[in-house]
Amino acid sequence: MEINSKAILNKAIEVGKMKACDTTKLALLITSTIESAILSAKATGNAQDYVDVIEELIEHIERKR
């Protein structure tokens, strides 16, 4: 069984842990943001760049609760 971020988001909505939203778009945002954070940290050599982006992403996702 393949697990993907959209399925996880759908399950979170199903069990009432998240407000209904477009999980396809949110999953794409999550994936794109993480990939970009990795690239940015590699480009700058500063791991804090990754941490900062992920913290912002977490705040965004938590607002969906």
mmCIF file of the C-alpha atoms, coordinates in Angstrom:
data_MODEL
# 
_entry.id   MODEL 
# 
loop_
_atom_site.group_PDB 
_atom_site.id 
_atom_site.type_symbol 
_atom_site.label_atom_id 
_atom_site.label_alt_id 
_atom_site.label_comp_id 
_atom_site.label_asym_id 
_atom_site.label_entity_id 
_atom_site.label_seq_id 
_atom_site.pdbx_PDB_ins_code 
_atom_site.Cartn_x 
_atom_site.Cartn_y 
_atom_site.Cartn_z 
_atom_site.occupancy 
_atom_site.B_iso_or_equiv 
_atom_site.pdbx_formal_charge 
_atom_site.auth_seq_id 
_atom_site.auth_comp_id 
_atom_site.auth_asym_id 
_atom_site.auth_atom_id 
_atom_site.pdbx_PDB_model_num 
ATOM 1  C CA . MET A 1 1  ? 0.000   0.000  0.000  1.00 0.00 ? 1  MET A CA 1 
ATOM 2  C CA . GLU A 1 2  ? 1.368   3.378  -1.005 1.00 0.00 ? 2  GLU A CA 1 
ATOM 3  C CA . ILE A 1 3  ? 1.070   6.181  1.517  1.00 0.00 ? 3  ILE A CA 1 
ATOM 4  C CA . ASN A 1 4  ? 1.169   9.728  0.232  1.00 0.00 ? 4  ASN A CA 1 
ATOM 5  C CA . SER A 1 5  ? 0.663   13.149 1.726  1.00 0.00 ? 5  SER A CA 1 
ATOM 6  C CA . LYS A 1 6  ? -2.771  13.602 0.095  1.00 0.00 ? 6  LYS A CA 1 
ATOM 7  C CA . ALA A 1 7  ? -4.004  10.367 1.667  1.00 0.00 ? 7  ALA A CA 1 
ATOM 8  C CA . ILE A 1 8  ? -2.684  11.458 5.068  1.00 0.00 ? 8  ILE A CA 1 
ATOM 9  C CA . LEU A 1 9  ? -4.415  14.834 4.742  1.00 0.00 ? 9  LEU A CA 1 
ATOM 10 C CA . ASN A 1 10 ? -7.666  13.176 3.665  1.00 0.00 ? 10 ASN A CA 1 
ATOM 11 C CA . LYS A 1 11 ? -7.503  10.901 6.712  1.00 0.00 ? 11 LYS A CA 1 
ATOM 12 C CA . ALA A 1 12 ? -6.869  13.875 9.005  1.00 0.00 ? 12 ALA A CA 1 
ATOM 13 C CA . ILE A 1 13 ? -10.013 15.528 7.648  1.00 0.00 ? 13 ILE A CA 1 
ATOM 14 C CA . GLU A 1 14 ? -11.975 12.284 7.929  1.00 0.00 ? 14 GLU A CA 1 
ATOM 15 C CA . VAL A 1 15 ? -11.143 11.880 11.630 1.00 0.00 ? 15 VAL A CA 1 
ATOM 16 C CA . GLY A 1 16 ? -11.777 15.550 12.412 1.00 0.00 ? 16 GLY A CA 1 
ATOM 17 C CA . LYS A 1 17 ? -8.184  16.639 13.020 1.00 0.00 ? 17 LYS A CA 1 
ATOM 18 C CA . MET A 1 18 ? -8.232  19.090 10.126 1.00 0.00 ? 18 MET A CA 1 
ATOM 19 C CA . LYS A 1 19 ? -10.752 21.387 8.456  1.00 0.00 ? 19 LYS A CA 1 
ATOM 20 C CA . ALA A 1 20 ? -11.921 20.406 5.000  1.00 0.00 ? 20 ALA A CA 1 
ATOM 21 C CA . CYS A 1 21 ? -9.653  21.797 2.300  1.00 0.00 ? 21 CYS A CA 1 
ATOM 22 C CA . ASP A 1 22 ? -8.298  20.991 -1.146 1.00 0.00 ? 22 ASP A CA 1 
ATOM 23 C CA . THR A 1 23 ? -5.904  18.215 -0.140 1.00 0.00 ? 23 THR A CA 1 
ATOM 24 C CA . THR A 1 24 ? -4.438  17.956 -3.629 1.00 0.00 ? 24 THR A CA 1 
ATOM 25 C CA . LYS A 1 25 ? -3.280  21.572 -3.476 1.00 0.00 ? 25 LYS A CA 1 
ATOM 26 C CA . LEU A 1 26 ? -2.113  21.311 0.120  1.00 0.00 ? 26 LEU A CA 1 
ATOM 27 C CA . ALA A 1 27 ? -0.149  18.132 -0.597 1.00 0.00 ? 27 ALA A CA 1 
ATOM 28 C CA . LEU A 1 28 ? 1.519   19.874 -3.541 1.00 0.00 ? 28 LEU A CA 1 
ATOM 29 C CA . LEU A 1 29 ? 2.346   22.877 -1.360 1.00 0.00 ? 29 LEU A CA 1 
ATOM 30 C CA . ILE A 1 30 ? 3.874   20.645 1.319  1.00 0.00 ? 30 ILE A CA 1 
ATOM 31 C CA . THR A 1 31 ? 5.976   18.665 -1.164 1.00 0.00 ? 31 THR A CA 1 
ATOM 32 C CA . SER A 1 32 ? 7.127   21.749 -3.075 1.00 0.00 ? 32 SER A CA 1 
ATOM 33 C CA . THR A 1 33 ? 7.983   23.621 0.100  1.00 0.00 ? 33 THR A CA 1 
ATOM 34 C CA . ILE A 1 34 ? 10.049  20.782 1.539  1.00 0.00 ? 34 ILE A CA 1 
ATOM 35 C CA . GLU A 1 35 ? 11.915  20.281 -1.745 1.00 0.00 ? 35 GLU A CA 1 
ATOM 36 C CA . SER A 1 36 ? 12.613  24.014 -2.000 1.00 0.00 ? 36 SER A CA 1 
ATOM 37 C CA . ALA A 1 37 ? 13.792  24.171 1.599  1.00 0.00 ? 37 ALA A CA 1 
ATOM 38 C CA . ILE A 1 38 ? 16.279  21.382 0.933  1.00 0.00 ? 38 ILE A CA 1 
ATOM 39 C CA . LEU A 1 39 ? 17.576  23.107 -2.206 1.00 0.00 ? 39 LEU A CA 1 
ATOM 40 C CA . SER A 1 40 ? 17.882  26.457 -0.422 1.00 0.00 ? 40 SER A CA 1 
ATOM 41 C CA . ALA A 1 41 ? 19.811  24.964 2.486  1.00 0.00 ? 41 ALA A CA 1 
ATOM 42 C CA . LYS A 1 42 ? 22.154  23.171 0.094  1.00 0.00 ? 42 LYS A CA 1 
ATOM 43 C CA . ALA A 1 43 ? 22.691  26.335 -1.959 1.00 0.00 ? 43 ALA A CA 1 
ATOM 44 C CA . THR A 1 44 ? 23.495  28.507 1.047  1.00 0.00 ? 44 THR A CA 1 
ATOM 45 C CA . GLY A 1 45 ? 25.174  25.845 3.144  1.00 0.00 ? 45 GLY A CA 1 
ATOM 46 C CA . ASN A 1 46 ? 23.014  27.007 6.033  1.00 0.00 ? 46 ASN A CA 1 
ATOM 47 C CA . ALA A 1 47 ? 20.798  24.337 7.588  1.00 0.00 ? 47 ALA A CA 1 
ATOM 48 C CA . GLN A 1 48 ? 18.865  27.059 9.411  1.00 0.00 ? 48 GLN A CA 1 
ATOM 49 C CA . ASP A 1 49 ? 17.306  28.040 6.071  1.00 0.00 ? 49 ASP A CA 1 
ATOM 50 C CA . TYR A 1 50 ? 15.662  24.604 5.986  1.00 0.00 ? 50 TYR A CA 1 
ATOM 51 C CA . VAL A 1 51 ? 14.529  24.861 9.597  1.00 0.00 ? 51 VAL A CA 1 
ATOM 52 C CA . ASP A 1 52 ? 13.020  28.308 9.056  1.00 0.00 ? 52 ASP A CA 1 
ATOM 53 C CA . VAL A 1 53 ? 11.002  27.186 6.036  1.00 0.00 ? 53 VAL A CA 1 
ATOM 54 C CA . ILE A 1 54 ? 9.736   24.048 7.771  1.00 0.00 ? 54 ILE A CA 1 
ATOM 55 C CA . GLU A 1 55 ? 8.682   26.061 10.828 1.00 0.00 ? 55 GLU A CA 1 
ATOM 56 C CA . GLU A 1 56 ? 6.630   28.343 8.561  1.00 0.00 ? 56 GLU A CA 1 
ATOM 57 C CA . LEU A 1 57 ? 5.108   25.335 6.814  1.00 0.00 ? 57 LEU A CA 1 
ATOM 58 C CA . ILE A 1 58 ? 4.107   23.833 10.160 1.00 0.00 ? 58 ILE A CA 1 
ATOM 59 C CA . GLU A 1 59 ? 2.430   27.102 11.166 1.00 0.00 ? 59 GLU A CA 1 
ATOM 60 C CA . HIS A 1 60 ? 0.509   27.133 7.872  1.00 0.00 ? 60 HIS A CA 1 
ATOM 61 C CA . ILE A 1 61 ? -0.681  23.550 8.320  1.00 0.00 ? 61 ILE A CA 1 
ATOM 62 C CA . GLU A 1 62 ? -1.645  24.131 11.964 1.00 0.00 ? 62 GLU A CA 1 
ATOM 63 C CA . ARG A 1 63 ? -3.978  26.945 10.850 1.00 0.00 ? 63 ARG A CA 1 
ATOM 64 C CA . LYS A 1 64 ? -5.945  24.259 8.970  1.00 0.00 ? 64 LYS A CA 1 
ATOM 65 C CA . ARG A 1 65 ? -6.875  22.576 12.270 1.00 0.00 ? 65 ARG A CA 1 
# 
